[in-house]
Amino acid sequence: MVSRRIEVGVGERYGSLEVLRELPTRRSRSVGTKRWFLCRCDCGKEVEVRLGHLRSGHTRSCGCYVNLGGTGGSRDYVSGYHGMADSPEYGIWKGMKKRCYHPRARGYHNYGGRGVKVYERWLHSFKAFFEDMGSRPSPEHQIDRIDGDGDYEPGNCRWVTRGEQNRNRKDNRFLEFRGERLCLADWAKRFGIRKGTLHDRLARGLSVEEALTIPVRVWTHSTG
């Protein structure tokens, strides 16, 4: 019985690989004679791949795909930019996904456990995440959700320093005054009063305007 030759056309895609052309067959002692193809990865790099590895899904990229363990023992192949697997942005992207989808991850109860999700396009593609967020401005910056109850998605994410992120924590109290919304600590700093003083004034029932604008009493010690 004559085996039927498998036809692989130029332009066919296997994962993130696009077939450019077939290469001369190669022979080795371990696997015998095999067909090879030149392919271009979505990241732009060209790579030579054996036919069997293309068709089986063994090779899906030039190596810029990362195999991450999914929940329930599944495997999830996630696309990225070639050469960025060790970048801070890539690590932030992975951590974001783990917090939302891996119950055993540190902090899961504050993210996935509360229903926080990752934008669908970001979930399966580091490339999409990087295109939307760009490089972080400095080593001190990290990703932050503007609405702490919202998802990781465009419009709700930004790069902030740790200090800025702490001001957006759920346990911070935000005040609105004269068309602005800032946390209590920032209002206290702007009006030159102590955070504790502002907190106490509000606790005594003063309005936000009164709490911010009433001059702090200056105590003087009488010598007579």
C-alpha positions in Angstrom: 0.0 0.0 0.0 1.4 3.4 -1.0 1.2 6.1 1.6 -0.5 9.3 0.5 1.8 12.3 0.5 0.6 15.0 2.9 0.2 18.3 1.1 1.2 21.5 3.0 0.6 24.7 1.2 2.5 28.0 1.5 0.6 30.3 3.8 -1.0 27.6 5.9 -0.9 28.4 9.6 0.0 26.1 12.6 -0.4 28.1 15.8 1.6 31.3 15.3 3.6 29.8 12.5 3.0 30.5 8.8 4.5 28.1 6.2 6.8 29.9 3.8 8.2 26.9 1.8 9.2 23.3 2.1 12.9 22.5 2.7 14.9 19.5 1.5 14.2 16.3 3.4 16.6 15.4 6.2 17.7 12.1 7.5 19.0 11.1 10.9 19.7 7.9 12.7 17.1 8.5 15.4 14.1 9.5 13.3 14.9 8.5 9.7 14.0 10.7 6.8 11.6 13.6 7.6 10.1 16.5 5.8 11.0 20.1 7.0 9.4 23.5 6.4 10.6 27.1 6.7 8.0 29.0 8.7 7.6 32.6 10.0 6.4 33.2 13.5 4.0 36.0 14.3 6.8 37.8 16.1 8.7 37.9 12.8 11.4 35.3 13.4 11.8 32.5 10.8 12.3 28.9 12.0 12.7 25.5 10.5 10.2 22.9 11.7 9.6 19.2 11.1 6.3 18.3 9.4 5.3 16.0 12.2 5.8 18.7 14.8 3.7 21.2 12.9 0.8 18.8 12.4 0.8 17.5 16.0 1.0 20.9 17.6 4.3 20.1 19.2 5.8 23.3 17.7 3.4 26.3 17.6 5.9 29.2 17.5 9.6 30.0 17.3 9.8 29.7 21.0 8.2 32.9 22.0 5.1 31.0 23.1 5.1 30.1 26.8 3.4 27.0 28.1 1.5 27.9 31.3 -0.3 25.5 33.5 -4.0 26.2 33.5 -6.6 25.3 36.1 -7.8 21.7 36.2 -4.6 20.4 34.7 -5.2 22.0 31.3 -2.4 23.6 29.2 -2.7 27.1 27.8 -0.3 28.3 25.1 0.0 32.1 25.3 1.5 34.2 22.6 4.1 36.9 23.2 6.8 39.1 21.6 10.0 37.2 20.8 12.7 38.1 23.3 10.4 39.5 25.9 9.9 36.4 28.0 12.2 37.9 30.7 10.9 41.4 30.5 9.2 43.0 33.6 6.0 43.6 31.5 5.8 39.9 30.7 6.2 39.0 34.4 3.4 41.5 35.3 1.1 40.0 32.6 1.7 36.5 34.0 1.1 37.6 37.6 -2.1 39.4 36.6 -3.5 36.2 35.1 -2.4 34.0 38.1 -4.1 36.3 40.6 -7.4 36.0 38.6 -7.4 32.4 37.6 -5.2 30.3 39.9 -6.9 29.6 43.2 -3.6 28.7 44.8 -1.9 31.9 43.8 -1.0 34.5 46.4 -3.7 37.1 46.6 -6.3 35.1 44.6 -9.0 35.8 47.2 -8.7 39.6 46.5 -8.9 39.1 42.7 -10.3 36.0 41.1 -12.0 35.1 44.3 -13.9 38.4 44.1 -14.8 37.9 40.4 -12.1 40.1 38.9 -11.3 38.9 35.4 -8.8 39.6 32.6 -9.9 41.2 29.3 -10.4 38.4 26.8 -7.9 39.7 24.3 -5.2 40.1 27.0 -5.9 36.8 28.5 -4.6 34.8 25.5 -2.0 37.2 24.1 0.8 39.1 25.8 1.2 40.9 22.5 -2.3 42.4 22.8 -1.6 43.4 26.4 1.7 45.1 25.5 0.2 46.9 22.5 -2.5 48.4 24.8 -0.4 49.1 27.9 3.0 49.8 26.4 6.3 49.7 28.4 6.1 50.6 32.0 7.6 54.1 32.5 10.1 53.1 35.1 11.2 50.2 37.3 9.0 51.7 40.1 5.8 51.4 38.1 3.4 48.5 38.2 -0.1 47.8 36.8 -3.1 49.3 38.7 -6.8 49.1 38.2 -8.5 52.5 38.5 -11.7 50.9 39.7 -10.6 48.4 42.3 -13.7 46.4 41.7 -13.3 46.3 37.9 -11.5 43.9 35.6 -8.0 44.1 34.1 -9.0 45.7 30.8 -8.3 48.8 28.6 -9.6 51.9 30.2 -9.4 50.5 33.7 -5.6 49.9 33.8 -2.6 52.2 34.1 1.0 52.2 35.1 1.5 53.7 38.6 4.2 53.8 41.3 3.6 51.8 44.5 2.8 55.0 46.3 0.1 55.9 43.8 -1.2 52.4 43.9 -1.5 52.5 47.7 -3.7 55.6 47.4 -6.1 53.6 45.2 -6.5 50.7 47.7 -10.0 49.7 48.7 -9.5 50.7 52.3 -8.6 54.3 51.4 -11.3 57.0 51.9 -12.0 59.2 48.9 -13.4 62.7 49.2 -15.0 64.9 46.6 -14.5 68.6 46.8 -14.7 71.4 44.2 -15.1 68.9 41.4 -12.1 66.8 42.4 -11.9 63.3 43.9 -8.8 62.5 45.9 -8.0 60.2 48.8 -8.0 61.7 52.3 -4.2 61.7 52.5 -3.9 63.8 49.3 -6.5 66.3 50.5 -4.7 66.7 53.8 -1.4 67.3 52.1 -3.0 69.9 49.7 -4.5 71.9 52.6 -1.6 71.6 54.9 -3.3 69.7 57.7 -2.6 66.3 59.3 -4.4 63.2 58.0 -5.5 62.4 61.5 -6.9 65.8 62.0 -8.9 65.6 58.8 -10.2 62.2 59.8 -11.2 63.4 63.2 -13.1 66.4 61.8 -15.1 64.2 59.5 -15.8 61.8 62.3 -17.2 64.6 64.3 -19.7 65.3 61.6 -18.1 68.3 59.8 -18.8 68.6 56.1 -15.9 68.0 53.7 -15.6 71.7 53.0 -15.5 72.5 56.7 -13.1 69.8 57.5 -10.7 71.0 54.8 -11.0 74.8 55.1 -11.4 75.6 58.9 -7.9 76.8 60.0 -6.1 74.5 62.4 -6.1 76.0 65.9 -2.7 77.4 67.0 -2.2 76.7 70.6 -0.1 79.2 72.6 1.3 78.6 76.0 0.5 81.4 78.5 3.4 82.5 80.7 1.3 84.9 82.8 
